[in-house]
Amino acid sequence: MKATQKDFLRGLPAGAERCCIFFFCGPDEAGASAAAERVAAALPEAGERVELSGAELKRDPALLGDEARSSSLFGGKRHIWVRASGEEAHDALETLIATGEAGAGAAAPVLVVATAATDKSRTAKLLEKRKDALVAMFHPPDLAAVAGAVRAMADAAGLRLGGDLAERIARAAGLDVRLAQSEITKLALYVGADPQSPKPAGLEDHAAIGAATEEDGFAPVVNAVLGGETTKVAAEIRRMRELGLNPVGLALALERRTAVLAGILAHCGPRGSIDRLDKGQQARLGIFFKEARDIRQQFDRWRQPAQRGSSETRLDRLIPRLTRLHRSLLANSQTAELLLARELAEIARYAAKR
């Protein structure tokens, strides 16, 4: 079955509880991951989470079935979480389905978050007509959609948001629903709200918890790196360390901006122009006034062919690279700053090429 991005903003799509394979794709990795987290939280017996990469499954397609049909260390339930790029998980999912139909037995739920894949991909086609599978594609959301999601999060947490606070939280999170959920959780703790005892929250409460925004520190680094401003990168990395900016948070900021660029590329094409978009189209694509100049300059760099004569753009190569960086930072927290600094310098040098 197929579901839409709007279905997940309202909760879980009808029929999702009958599915055991979930494929979340599209340029909005944050939205896809948030939807996967929502599904995982709704599993009757989620148990242990086993994380696999798309690269692992591509090397060994049988691995997914082995893990999905194994019990956890202590004999409990488990679910499988896969972070993949493009079609990396296709053969593994095909093998999982084939062995299941051949009588291999029940498998644990499998949730795949696949960047650089779409609902027209081979993997999506493999799953979309199955009653036990769900496919959903996520595009970079607009402000109204994320603000609506924030209100739903607040309702679930027992928060009554006043004024334009939902929109403010959406902006502060850079339209990333995962960061917005974190803000709602902190805000609920601060005012002492829960579903059984709802409490109001206003702009003053949000200011009091010191909600961080991308503009507090991430934006200058993102703009220097994606803009190919190699002379600024060293100073920005030094500032990142002095301010104690979270490496994973910065990686997320890079992913969000890349998702915006991918949305523009999908809408305009590699030869299109941001200047031809009206204000409404720009807002829907996540281009806000104070960021427009930086986004325009970055789009001009990243829509270029990856190499002469290639149909692949630089952006096509950047998206999976950022996904790998994110995984690496999560797996190597002790050396995260060093790993991130090295990767930022490499990406900036690539962006600077003419």
N, C-alpha and C positions, 0 to 999 in steps of 0.2 A: 504494500500500500504506500501511497505518497501522502505527505503532509506538507503544510506550508509554514513559513516563518510566523505568520499571524497565529496559527494554531498553538504554537509554543508560547507566544506572548500571553495567551489566555490560560495556559495550563498544559495538560497533556492532551494530545489529539484523541478523539474517540477511536477505540480499537487498539490503542497502543499497548494496553495491558495484555493483549493476545500475542504480541510479537516477541521474538527472542533474538532477532538480528536487527540492529539499528545502524543506518548509514547517514551520517550528517556531513554535508559538503557545502561548497560555495566559498566565496571570497571573505565572508565574515567568520573568521576562525573563532572569535570570541563568542558570537551568538551560537555557533555550532557546538562549542564546548559547554556553554551554559545549558543548552537543550539536553545534551548528553548527561550532564550532572543532574538535571531534573528527572530524567528517566531513571538514572541509577538510584536516586533518592526514593523513587516510587516503587522500586522492585520489592515484591513481598519479602524476599529473603536475599538481599544483595550479597551479604557475606564478604569474603575477601576480594579485594580488587587485584587482578593480575594485569599488569601493563606490558603491552608488546608494541614494538615499532613496526611500521610498514616495511622497513628495510629487512627486519628479521623474517617477516612473513614472505617477502619476495624471495629471500634465499631458501626458505623452507616452508612451502605451502601447507605441509602436514602439521606444522607446529600449532596452528590455531585449533585444529580439531583435538590434538593431544591435550592442550591446556584446557579447552572448554569441556572435555569429558573426564578430566582428572578432579579429584577432590582436593580441598585445601589441606595444609599441613596438619591441621587438627580435625580433619574429617567434615568440616562444615561446607556451606555453600560458597560459591564464588561467582564473580562476573568478570568478563574480559574487556579491557579498555585498550583500544588500538589507536595510536596516532600515526596517520599515514599521509602520504602525498600522492595525489593523482590516483593511478590504478594499482598502487603497490599491494593492496589487500585483495584484489580481484581473485587471483588464483587460489588463495587461502580460503576465501569465502566459498568459492565454487567447490573446493575439496570438502569443506565442512558440510555443505548441503548434500553433496553426492554421497558421502560416507553415512550421513544421517539417513538418507533415503534407502541405503543399502542395509540398514539395520545396526548401525554402530551404537545406537542408543542416544538418550537425551543429552543435550549440551547446555552448558551455562549460557546466560545471556551474553551477547557480544555487541559492544558499542564501538563503532568506528567513526572517528573524526578525521575527515580526509580533506586537507587543504589542496588547492589546485585541481580539485575534481568538481564536476557539476552533476546535475540530475539527468544529463544526457550521456554520461560516461558509461562504459561497459559495466562497471560495478553497479551503478544505479539500475541499468537495464536488467541485470541479473536478478535484482531484488524487488523491483517496484511492483511486480504483479503477484508476488507471493503474499499469502495471508499471514505468514509468520514473520514478515520483515517490514520495516518502515524506512522510507527514504525521505529526507528533507534537505532542502537547499536554503542557505542563508546568505542574504545580501547585506552589505553595510546598512544598518538601520538609520532612519531619520530621527530627528529629535523627538517628534511627537510619539513615535512608536516606543522609544526607550523610556520616555516619561510615563507612558501608559504601563510599561512593564514595571517601572519603579513603584507606581501606585499599587499594582498587584502585589509586589513584594512587601510593601508597607502594610497592606491589608492582612497578609498572611502572618506578619510579625506583630500585629496588634498596634500599628502606628497609624495615627490620623495626621496626614500631612497637611499643613496649612499653606495658603498662598500658592506661590509658584515653586515651592520647594522640590517637587518631583522633577520639574524641568531643570532646576539648578543642580540637583544631584546627577541627573543625566549628563549635563554639560561637564560637571566636575569629573565625571568618570570617563570623559572622552567618548561617550556613547558605547562604552564597554559594559555589558550587562553584568559581567562577573565583578567588576570593581563597584558597580552600582549596588549589587547585593551586599558587598562588604560594607559599604557606607550605611545601608539600611540596618545591617546587623549591629554596627557600632552605635547607631542612633537609637535603636531599640534598647540596647543595654544602658545607654546614657540616661534616657528618660524613664527606664524601668518598665517598658511596655512588653506585653506578651499577648498571645491570642485570647487568653481568658481575662486579661485585664488591660484593655486597650488604653493608650495614652496619646494625647496630642503632641506634635512636635512642630516647631517653627524654625524660621531662619536663624534665630539666635542659638537654638540648640545645635543646629548643623554647624554654625560657626564655632561653637564651643568645643566640639570634638576635633577641631583642627583638620577637617577633611582636606586631603591633599588633592590637588588638581594637576593635570599634565603640565599646565603653564608654570607650576611651582618649580619645575626643574627639568622635566623631560623634554619639553618642546625645543629648547636651544640645541640639545644633543641630537634629537631626531632631525632637525633641519640641517645641521652641519653635516651629518652622516649621509642622509638621503640626497642632500643637495650637492654632494661631492666637494664640500668646502674643506679640503684636506688640511689647510693651514689652521683651521679652527678646532679640528678634532682633538688634538693633544690637550689644548686648554680646556675643552669641554669634558674630557675624560678626567682631568685633574679636578675640575669643579665637581664632577660626579662623585669622586672619592671624598672631597672635602665636605660635601653636603650629606654624604652617606646615602645617596640615592640607591634604592633597591634594584639590583641588576635584573631580576625577573620583571619588575615593574617597568623598567626601561625597555626591556625586550618586548613587553606587551604594547608599550607606546609605539615602538617601531612597527609591530604587527598591525596595530590599528591604522596607522598612517598608510601602510602598504595596502591594507584592505580598501582604504579610500581610493588610492591610486588604481587598484584593480577594478573597482566599481566604475571609475571614470573611463578606464580603458575599455571595459565591456560596453559602456553606454556610447562612447564617442568613436571607438576604434583607434588604431594606432596613428591614423592621420588626422584625427579630429582635433577640435580646439575647445578648451574650457571657456574661452571668450564667447563662444556661440550659445552657451547655456544661459537660460534666463535664471533669475534669482531663485525661483521655486525649484528648478532642476538642480541648481547648485546646492541648495539646502538638503534636498533629498539624497544627494550623493555625498553629503558630509563636508561640503566646502563652505566654511564660514568666513565672514568678511576679513577678520584679522589674520586668518591663515591662508587666504586665497593666493597671495603673491608667492608664498613658499610652496604651496601645493602645485601651482602652475609651473614653477621652475623645476620641481621634482618630477612632475609628470612628463615634461619635455625630455628629461634625461632617461627615465626608466621605461618609456614606451619605445625607445630605440631598439633595433634588432640586437640580439645577444652577440651576433657576429655577422659579418658582411654576407648578405644573401640569405640569411636565416629568417624563417617565419616566426621563430621563437623570440620573444622580447626579453630585455634585461629583467623586467618584472617577473617573467615566468621563472627565471632562475633565482630571483631574490626570495620569493615566497617559500619554497621548500628549504632554502638556506636558513631563514629565520625560524622555521619550525624546528629544524635540527638544533639551532642555537638554543631555543627555549628548552628543549629536552635536555641538552647538555648542561645548562645552568641549573636545572632542577636536580640533575643527577650528581653535580659536582659543586655543592654549595660552598665548600672551603676555598675553591679557586675560581668562583663565579666572576669576581671582578676582573681577574686577569684574562679569563676566557672572553668575557664581553669586550674588554678594551681591544684585544687583538682582532676580534671580529668586526668591531666598529671601524677600525682603521682599514681593514680589507674592503668592507662594503663602501666606505667613502672613496677609496682609491678606484674602485670599479665604477662608481657613479661619476667620478671626475673624468673618465676616459671620453674622448670625442670620437 
